[in-house]
Amino acid sequence: MFKAYFSFLLCLAGCTSLAEAATPCVSTAGDLQNELAIWSTMSSGDMTIRLVQGTYALTLQNYYDATGKATLSILGGYTANCTGRFVAPTNTVIDGSNFSDIVLYPRSDVTIEGLTFTNLHNQFVVDLSSVPDGHSLTIRYDIFRDFVYDRTPSSNQVEAGIDLYTGLNATDIYFENNLVYDVNASAGSNRPVMLLYSSHDAIIAATSNTITGNNKPVQAVSESAGSGATYLENNIIYNGTATALVVPVLIGTQFGGPFASFNIVGPIDGAYSSSVGDMNVDPKFMNAGAHDYRILTTSPAANAGGAAVPLFGGYPTHDLNGPNNPRVVGSKIDIGAYESAYDDLNNFTVTTADDNDSNTSPTVGSLRWAIVKSNSNSVASKISFALPCGANDPSLLTLTTPLPDITTDITIDGYTNAGATKNTSTSSFNANLCVAIYGSGNLAYAFHTSGSGRLTADGMVFIGFTTAAILLEAGSGHVVTGNQFGDIPFAQPNKQAIRVDGDSGFASIGSLGDAGSINLITQCTDAAIFLGNVAGHDSVAYNMIGVASNGSTAIANAAGILIQDSSNNSVEGNWIDNSTAYGLEIVAISKATTGNVVQDNLIGKTPSGIYGSNIAGGILIFGSYANNNVIGSSGLGNVSDANLIAENGGPGVLVSTSSGVGNQIVANEIFGNTGLAIDLGQAGPTPNDSAQFDADTGPNNLQNYPLMTTAVHEQNAHTFLRGTLNSVGGQSFTLDFYYGTQCKQIGSAAPRGEADNYLGGIAVTTDLSGYAGFSLTLPESAVELGYISATATAADGSTSEIGECLLEVADDIFKNNFEAN
């Protein structure tokens, strides 16, 4: 890959290094270029450029190599003065005027959303080869059209019209809900229209895109030396009779894909690692000649998509035309960037709350009747409601015998009832729900899947069930969003709200970033959400667990989320508070429990900002089969993945005595808990192994933590650090550093650090005796002197306890003396 590029960016004279958050509102091309120049010099922090709707004709074409390390977000669709926003790429256009390229060479996270890129001089490139592990590039709701690339075929600078390259690191790429058309290679060029190149441990996920009408194919490469892979899901990549996708054969490498599912793609040159549900058929666009790539209702893409891969964030919340075109319409998501209005669901409407308890001759118009009718269909069905409904006054459907199992594809949508409204808040739950299903305190469940049943449940209240209000034991691709469990005065609680078990898989509980999808879960006498399915791959995102609808009052569950004997699940963006046990538990009783990823959750802090303690602690990992799970960053210090774990009644994260190894706990904010921020084995500090080579065993191999010897708070808001690590000889380790306002004293052991703020990290390698010294300077935003502590993470992912804390000094003379020695 290339190391220097033509670009539309040029740092203005006098740029200085910055470390802050910036959110400029931009309405001219000149201002856009200036803000990007500022971003390129920021040493840390976040740059979010908000673009007012309009066209931005770029004027710069220069070699560009960013030295800054701040995150970058370029977001289109804002109204004047950025007072509102409508995310549709046609309203905000970046025009290269056939003069400027788009080339970014970042050092941190990048998000590009809601823009059209056209008339580029040559190429669109984001090269991530210099981004540390654990960061990500997200490109969503964008259009790329009408430009020619590789104008000089003899040059090796241009790899593709749209070049997305992970580099030799674990930096993931998400290319979601975009349109690419009329991006053409110049005469004599054999370069692809788009290059999706995954290497090392990086993941590329291309989902719900339409790529068509270009004169060269997409090229998907997985050259993995580790766990990386390229995934293609729910895309239209179609060129008629011309090759649309090339999968090259690489000699002497390990492969992690591409893995393809539910794409319209063709023709293809090469072979996938695996493919499910792909088709090579005409997608039937509205009018391809006029570049209208919406699909006809007769399109094979309509209602034909597959279950979203949970670790990649689930389905997009709307299609490329904007928030007024939500996904999903019908039984399944449409393939490609657009969602048609075609609803293939057979509709049955619940018109009465009465129930005669009979599954053979149910009361006509009852919920039981609607499920019986839906199960009798060979195709998908939708159950709607037309019941009396007032403000916070739902119709009560009281059940005394079990409803029929869900055995076909059924959507049960309480928001179809007149008067029902979805939640719009991320600090409370303000939905008005019109349907309340009551188990009388003696029924096991409200909805239960068996056979090939697939359930979508939306917009209902559930109370009084003795196993779980929703029990998913079979089928795949279930969706549970926008519901309320508990928080009803004087009603019996549910034992569990949602239980995913048995042969079920790929369930989505909530949807990241969509307030309307939030489930409110309170008052459970067991875990609010239980994931125990062998297939795993469930997504739990954006749920309010353990608080009342006001977002602050505590209504406890026995536990927040319990993952037991289940792997490869994602827990992201949830509020988990007021549990009588731990907020989150990853427990292995009899099966491998690995690959679970827990990121960006508030554990011990309510949506409204009040701390709500989980009494036993924040997160528990338990059991010898519990290995290789991730709490926080999956790489070197990606703070966007951090969990906030605070003010809980025990440890922040406890990897218990019987637990396995490879459990990675990096870049989180963990403070104010009764126990240690990160604790291995028995509760309380475990000293470093005094024997050479860190030879003790136990949870995470009782990995030794670094010892800090120097911490100098410099006047320019940086901290100079020095210390040592003693561990296994000749091995690589990642060291991560944290700032805290106080230390944690437990018993007579040396005080340990708190992790109020993550400062950054470095990689070190021990010598043959197991020793590694380190010295580095890291940015720090705190004004007051604080305490610095560190963790060490071995190559297998095993993270140490948080180490002893060292108070910063504010005298550069000390640093100079240390450096002179």
Stockholm file with secondary structure:
# STOCKHOLM 1.0

chainA/1-821         MFKAYFSFLLCLAGCTSLAEAATPCVSTAGDLQNELAIWSTMSSGDMTIRLVQGTYALTLQNYYDATGKATLSILGGYTANCTGRFVAPTNTVIDGSNFSDIVLYPRSDVTIEGLTFTNLHNQFVVDLSSVPDGHSLTIRYDIFRDFVYDRTPSSNQVEAGIDLYTGLNATDIYFENNLVYDVNASAGSNRPVMLLYSSHDAIIAATSNTITGNNKPVQAVSESAGSGATYLENNIIYNGTATALVVPVLIGTQFGGPFASFNIVGPIDGAYSSSVGDMNVDPKFMNAGAHDYRILTTSPAANAGGAAVPLFGGYPTHDLNGPNNPRVVGSKIDIGAYESAYDDLNNFTVTTADDNDSNTSPTVGSLRWAIVKSNSNSVASKISFALPCGANDPSLLTLTTPLPDITTDITIDGYTNAGATKNTSTSSFNANLCVAIYGSGNLAYAFHTSGSGRLTADGMVFIGFTTAAILLEAGSGHVVTGNQFGDIPFAQPNKQAIRVDGDSGFASIGSLGDAGSINLITQCTDAAIFLGNVAGHDSVAYNMIGVASNGSTAIANAAGILIQDSSNNSVEGNWIDNSTAYGLEIVAISKATTGNVVQDNLIGKTPSGIYGSNIAGGILIFGSYANNNVIGSSGLGNVSDANLIAENGGPGVLVSTSSGVGNQIVANEIFGNTGLAIDLGQAGPTPNDSAQFDADTGPNNLQNYPLMTTAVHEQNAHTFLRGTLNSVGGQSFTLDFYYGTQCKQIGSAAPRGEADNYLGGIAVTTDLSGYAGFSLTLPESAVELGYISATATAADGSTSEIGECLLEVADDIFKNNFEAN
#=GR chainA/1-821 SS CCSCCEESCCCCTTCCCEEEEECCEECSHHHHHHHHHHHTTEEEEEEEEEEESEEEECCCCEECCCCCCCEEEEEEEECGGGSCBCCCGGGEEEECTTTCCEEECCSSCEEEESCEEESCSSCEEEECTTSCTTCEEEEESCEEEEEEECSSTTCSSCCCSEEEECCSSCCEEEEESCEEEEEEECTTCCCCSEEEEEETTCEEEEESCEEESCSSCEEEEEEBSSSCEEEEESCEEECTTSCCEECCCCTTCBCCCCEEESCEEESEESCCSEEESCBCSCCCEEEGGGTEEEECTTCTTTTCCCCCCGGGTCSCSEETTEEEEESCCSSSCCSSSCCCSCCCCEEEEECCCCCCSCSSSCCTTSHHHHHHHHHTCSSCEEEEECCCCBTTBCEEEECSSCCCCBCSEEEEEGGGSTTCBCCCCSSSCCCBCCEEEEEEEEESCSEEECTTCEEEEESCEEEEESSCSEEECSCBCCEEESCEESCCTTCCCCSCSEEECTTCBCCEESCTTCGGGCCEECCCSSEEEEECCSSCCCEEESCEESBCTTSSSBCCCSEEEEEESCCSCEEESCEECCCSSEEEEEECSSSCEECCEEESCEESBCTTSCBCCCSSEEEEEESTTEESCEEECSSSCCGGGCCEEESCSSCSEEECTTCCSCCEEESCEEESCSSCSEEESSSSCCCCCCSTTCCCCSGGGGCCCCEEEEEEECTTSEEEEEEEEECSTTCEEEEEEEEESSCBCCTTSCCBCCBSEEEEEEEEECCTTSEEEEEEEEECCCSSCCEEEEEEEETTSCBCCCCBCEECBCCHHHHHHHHHC
#=GC SS_cons         CCSCCEESCCCCTTCCCEEEEECCEECSHHHHHHHHHHHTTEEEEEEEEEEESEEEECCCCEECCCCCCCEEEEEEEECGGGSCBCCCGGGEEEECTTTCCEEECCSSCEEEESCEEESCSSCEEEECTTSCTTCEEEEESCEEEEEEECSSTTCSSCCCSEEEECCSSCCEEEEESCEEEEEEECTTCCCCSEEEEEETTCEEEEESCEEESCSSCEEEEEEBSSSCEEEEESCEEECTTSCCEECCCCTTCBCCCCEEESCEEESEESCCSEEESCBCSCCCEEEGGGTEEEECTTCTTTTCCCCCCGGGTCSCSEETTEEEEESCCSSSCCSSSCCCSCCCCEEEEECCCCCCSCSSSCCTTSHHHHHHHHHTCSSCEEEEECCCCBTTBCEEEECSSCCCCBCSEEEEEGGGSTTCBCCCCSSSCCCBCCEEEEEEEEESCSEEECTTCEEEEESCEEEEESSCSEEECSCBCCEEESCEESCCTTCCCCSCSEEECTTCBCCEESCTTCGGGCCEECCCSSEEEEECCSSCCCEEESCEESBCTTSSSBCCCSEEEEEESCCSCEEESCEECCCSSEEEEEECSSSCEECCEEESCEESBCTTSCBCCCSSEEEEEESTTEESCEEECSSSCCGGGCCEEESCSSCSEEECTTCCSCCEEESCEEESCSSCSEEESSSSCCCCCCSTTCCCCSGGGGCCCCEEEEEEECTTSEEEEEEEEECSTTCEEEEEEEEESSCBCCTTSCCBCCBSEEEEEEEEECCTTSEEEEEEEEECCCSSCCEEEEEEEETTSCBCCCCBCEECBCCHHHHHHHHHC
//
